[in-house]
């Protein structure tokens, strides 16, 4: 019998039967990852703001605040996602920057 069921012997009308109850598995949430944009001296601030709006669905105000953090602190958090989504977003930003001939980079870091 499978590990996911708890079985108990029950006698009904002289017959032995099994009653099963599904065991509740203990699930833990997968770890989350931050997408972090790194500062460089060549990518224009306007391009960074547009990337944040397009790939991270930020408002103009949010994108401007993150761009300022990247510019002033050397990096800024663009969002927090599951690992696959964070990797995809970081790759999309990097590819978009390359397509526009900018050295902008994003990396991911476990939260």
N, C-alpha and C positions, 0 to 999 in steps of 0.2 A: 504494500500500500504506500502511496506517495507521502512524502514528508509534510506536504501542505495540509493534510487532513488529520484531525484527531479522531480516532475511532473508539467507540464504546460498544461492548457486547450488550445486546438487548434481547431478552427472551419474550417472544410473543406467540401465544397459542402453541407452546411447546417447541417452537423453532428458534434457532439462534440467528439473529440478523445483526447487521452493523449499521449504526447511525453515524453519519459523518458530519463534521462541521468544519468549514473552511477556517484554517488558522490565519490570523491577520499577520501578514508579513510586516516586519519593521523596516520601513523605508526611510532613508535619509535623503535630504535634498542634495542635488549635485552642487559642487562648488561653483561660485560665480567668479567672473573675471572682469577686471576693469580694462577698458580700452584707453590707453594713454597716448596722447599726441605729444610729440617731442618738438622742441623749438629748433629752428635753424635760422641762418642769417639771410636766406634768399627767398623763401616762399612769402609772397605778399599777404598781408593781413586780410585783405578782402577775399582772397582765395580760401584761406583757412575758414573764414566765416561761412562762405558758401558750402564748403565741404561739410562743415558741422550741421548746417541746415539740411543738406541733401541726405547724407548718410546716417545722421543721428536724429533727424526730425526735430531739430531745435528751432525755437523761435529766433528772430534776429537778436533779441536781447540776450537770450541764453548763449547763443553762439558767440556773441561779442564778449561776454563775460569769460567764457572758456578760452577764447582766443587771447584775451588779456592775460589770463593765468599762464598760458603757454608762453607768451612773450615775456612776461615779467618773472615767472618762476622756473622757466625752462621746460615745463611740462604741464599738462592739464588732463583731467579725466573727462572723456567724452561720453561714457556710459558704462553700465555694468550689465553683463549678459552671461549666458551659459558659455562654456568654452568654445563650442562650434560657432556660435553666432559672433562671439568676440573676435575669433580668428578671422572669420569671413569679413567682418567690418574693417578690421585692421588692414587686411589684404586689399579690400576695395579702395580704401583711402590711399594706400601706397600706390596702387595701380593708377588711380585717377591722377595723383600727383606726377607720376612718371609720364603719363600721357600728355600732361601739360608742362613737362620739363622742369618740375620742381623737385627738390630733395626731401620733401615732407615725409616724415615717418610716424607710424603708430606702432605700439607694442601692446602686448597684453600682460596682465599681472594678476595673479590670484588674489581675490579680496580677502 
